[in-house]
Each structure stands twice: as C-alpha cells, then as structure tokens.
Amino acid sequence: MKQLEPDLWQTSARSVGDGVYTRAYLLTKPSGNLLIYNVGEAQADDLEAIEELGGVSIQVLSHRDEASPALSEIRDRFASRLAYHEADDRAIRDFAEADLSIAPGCNDPALADVEIMHTPGHTPGSVTLRYESPHGRSYLFTGDAIVPIASGWFTGLYPELESDAAAAVESLRLLRDQSADLIVSSAFGGETGVVEMTPDAWREIVDERIASLERRFSLQTG
C-alpha cells in the first residue's frame, strides 16, 4: 500500500489486459473506511495493510468489471458490506450480492459525506464518487467513465457488452463540472490512475472526450 494523502491509500497495481492496470483505493474515514474498486486474488500484502489501517466498512464498486472472487474474501475478512449500482447487479451477483445499492441520494451513514453520481455509458451501472477530504483536497473516483492512458484520456465503450455511447456523453457532461484536486480512475494505462488536476484542465479534457465520442459514434447531442 502507498499513501497518497492523509486519508487516501492505493494498493499495488494488477494487470487486467494488454498494458492496462487497475488499483483499489482505501479512503479512511471516521464513519468507516471505504475500499473503492477491487483487489486481485493474490494481494495478501495489500489486505494486511488494509487491516492495519482499520479494515473496511464498505467496499464500493464503480462498475461490474471490478467484480471477482476477491469480493467474498474481503467481505469475510473485514465483515464489510458491498455496495454497487443495481443496474450492474446481474453481472456482479455471480461473485457476491450487494448489501447496499448505491445511487444519487444514498443516505447510508457511512456514505453520508460522499457524493454519488450515476454515470452510465461504459456499463449501465457505472457510478462516480466525489469526496471533499477534511484534510483540504477533493477526490473524484471516476471508475472507467474516463481513464488516463499513456497518450491522454480514454473512455472504453463496447456496445456488445451493453455500453451506451449517448449515455457516456451525458455522463461526461455531468462530470465536466465536477472538478477535483485528484482524479482517481479504476483502470488506467501508463504509470498511474491518479492525476492531479485543475478545473480548467479538467473541463478541457472532458470536452475533448465528448467531442471524440460524438465523432466516433455519429452522435448529435448537446
């Protein structure tokens, strides 16, 4: 585990494809720690470190691609709850069923200070989380709605797997005004899924992604 901020830690990276990696992030909070995204099945050292940092109250998945047998291991080890959006339930429940269905307005005490946005497109149940840390920085956990790669930024859309280009564009329009000090994706190419950001730079990045998707899928939006 590597500490990024006073209350934010990242696990070691694991490969999920050719040049594509993912990490999980532990957000330590007085109301209960959140494990955002997922670890692999062979990350015992990360789980040991998470236990030393107070364990997990809720594990939050941003979308169904993060599901794996590790969900049950985490739940059993930490007596934690699993949260994800019900629109991705059919794919995730093969590994573990949700204890909490998350959506905008979720009033669970452990998530009371976390803004939840439904950002479908990559998958029907994709969500983005925004957190204003009491230590002075803000974090935007974008899942795979928008991810950094070696050549810039990317949104993976696979219509044969229920991706929806028009929904992705509308989700990006929502995220355009959700700038944060740190953008924290689930998947990433290159060296890191955590990128420091300014509001102007973020709007420029999202606008480019929207324009690219509109061209690629011949969308008329806006």
Beta strands, then each sheet from edge to edge (+ up, - down):
strand 1: 2-5
strand 2: 8-10
strand 3: 14-17
strand 4: 20-22
strand 5: 25-27
strand 6: 34-36
strand 7: 58-60
strand 8: 81-84
strand 9: 100-101
strand 10: 114-118
strand 11: 127-132
strand 12: 138-143
strand 13: 147-149
strand 14: 152-154
strand 15: 182-185
strand 16: 187-189
strand 17: 194-196
sheet 1: 1+ 2- 5+ 6- 7- 8- 9-
sheet 2: 3+ 4- 16+
sheet 3: 10+ 11- 12+ 15+ 17-
sheet 4: 13+ 14-
end
